[in-house]
Amino acid sequence: MTYSALRIALLAACFGLGYLAGLRTWLLLIVATLVAWGLSYVLLRGPRDRAALYLAERAERRASGHRFSAHAESDAAHEDAVVDGAAGGPTVGGAPEHGTPGRGSTSSSTTGPDDR
């Protein structure tokens, strides 16, 4: 995000300088784009490398089956544990364990959304 914002700012600066230099036609857009591209290649090496590293790590994390950051994954695991603890334990196949009334139990006094 930072790298993109810096490139857009550099393009805007080149556009402004080109306008002040007297370019007024479609040539202004072409020259500003080419100058900004060249300057960003030279001046924005650090942000570009950090952005490339971030994208490579993100692709590697997604390939390994982790869709979110480690913090988000641990937060989700903690939330799952709390929800499972509040519901009387983990469920197997959508049915509560140990005959607890609810969906999938043998008790006829309760009906779930699948029992209709």
SULDA-V969918 format. One record per backbone hydrogen bond with DSSP energy under -0.5 kcal/mol. NH is the residue of the N-H (numbers start at 1). CO is the residue of the C=O. Records with the same first field share a line. If there is no record, write none. Layout:
NH = CO + CO
//
This chain:
5 = 1
6 = 2
7 = 3
8 = 4
9 = 5
10 = 6
11 = 7
12 = 8
13 = 9
14 = 10
15 = 11
16 = 12
17 = 13
18 = 14
19 = 15
20 = 16
21 = 17
22 = 19
23 = 18
28 = 25
29 = 25
30 = 26
31 = 27
32 = 28
33 = 29
34 = 30
35 = 31
36 = 32
37 = 33
38 = 34
39 = 35
40 = 36
41 = 37
42 = 38
43 = 39
44 = 40
45 = 42
48 = 44
49 = 45
50 = 46
51 = 47
52 = 48
53 = 49
54 = 50
55 = 51
56 = 52
57 = 53
58 = 54
59 = 55
60 = 56
61 = 57
62 = 58
63 = 59
64 = 60
65 = 62
66 = 61
67 = 65
73 = 69
74 = 70
75 = 71
76 = 72
77 = 73
78 = 74
79 = 75
80 = 76
81 = 77
82 = 78
83 = 79
84 = 80
85 = 81
86 = 82
87 = 83
88 = 85
89 = 84
92 = 95
93 = 91
95 = 92
96 = 103
100 = 97
105 = 102
115 = 112
//
